[in-house]
Amino acid sequence: GYIAEQLDVVDPQRIHAVREAMRRQLAQALQADWAWAFDTHQDTGAYRPDPLSSGRRALTGMALVNLCLAARDSGDTVWPGKTFQRFKDAGNMTDRFNALSALVSSGSDHAAPALARFHALFKNEALVLDKWFALQAGAPDQDGNILPAVKQLLKHPDFSLKNPNRARSVIFSYCSANPGAFHRTDAAGYVFWSDRVIELDATNPQVAARLARALDRWKKLAEPYRTAAFEAIARVAAKPNLSNDVREVVTRALAD
């Protein structure tokens, strides 16, 4: 999103490819440093909320993300295995979620069992479950794998479109916060967006209107994204009985 703001014409997939290449380069070139950061600063003692402890948790979490990313390219199994063990042994929510994030964002084989275990542990805690949904919908896209995963999440027993926080955790995390997965050359992300805006508008126009703004800057997009985004917005605008909230957003987007 930040990089797109610096450009006059935005090619989301090119940005995504360059950003992913940069992440892999940092992970590989600094692998020894990431390992040192984790080994030196991991703290298995009692949870403490002070700034120093918080910084240690953030640093070790970042180290695991990069170590798992480097392992994906090298085929190494050690660090993903260590991360999964960290996930299982963590004495606090932050360390556990950081380890889970590392596994999910790197596409590790350990991600699926870790996600299942996390859900089993926290299925009765709504706010934590929102983070669980958002993590999956916001994960870095690899060959178009995120949209099918998001569609599956909508079918999850714990997902409800009528729950605004749950809807945001999945749909907004994908459409508004995951440009590399949302802006697809086949326009499937835009079709998904228009379906959800129309669907949400029937029950919660305010949430639908906020989602509608995900394509506010469609005119900056390169082709084929620009035309596909216009068609998706026009499809929403053509819907009969659209709420005033959503109609205002899409009409302004088409006119700007």
Secondary structure, DSSP 8 states (H G I E B T S, - for coil): -HHHHT-SSB-HHHHHHHHHHHHHHHHHHTHHHHHHHHHHH---S----SHHHHHHHHHHHHHHHHHHHHHHHHT--HHHHHHHHHHHH-SSHHHHHHHHHHHHHTT-TTHHHHHHHHHHHHTT-HHHHHHHHHHHHTS--STT-HHHHHHHHHTSTT--TTSHHHHIIIIIHHHTT-HHHHS-TTSHHHHHHHHHHHHHHTT-HHHHHHHHGGGTTGGGB-TTHHHHHHHHHHHHHT-TT--HHHHHHHHHHHH-
